[in-house]
């Protein structure tokens, strides 16, 4: 398994991830239900692999193409949790129109609705982003996680990462 953080830089990244995930509002936004029979609906078909256990849920958040508000929970389009299924957890979100979006998620293994970190600030739960960017010292920029959508199904495969 790939290590994305090393030494003190890892603690910094963990702290930043923790602050971001903890800042997410606890209430889920209403998201349109996916309707495969509607050819004009824009559906994000998210598949999450690499979870270490089937415990808990996967918290998934959808963000618009606004770099200044990326990872700011106040500007999210939708956030929902899905029970973990192994080997792949599937989720579907319907978004308003074709365009660019980004996905951020974490494995809430203990189902406490928070992204947990260790005593030294390293991530204690898995996390991931659309396009599976490598993280070193900080969270990814929107430009590394955004993807284009069209009407119909838009597959988004995310590999869960653990420290």
Buried (B, 14 or more C-beta within 10 A) or exposed (E): EEEBBEEEBBBBBBBBBBBBBEEBEEEBEEBBEBEEEEEEBBBBBBEBEBBBEEEBBBBBBBBBBEEEBBBEBEEBBBBBBBEBEEEEBEBBBBBEEBEBBBBBBBBBBEEEBBBBBEEEBBBBBBBBBBBBBEBEEEBBEBEBBBBEBEEBBBEBBBBBBBB
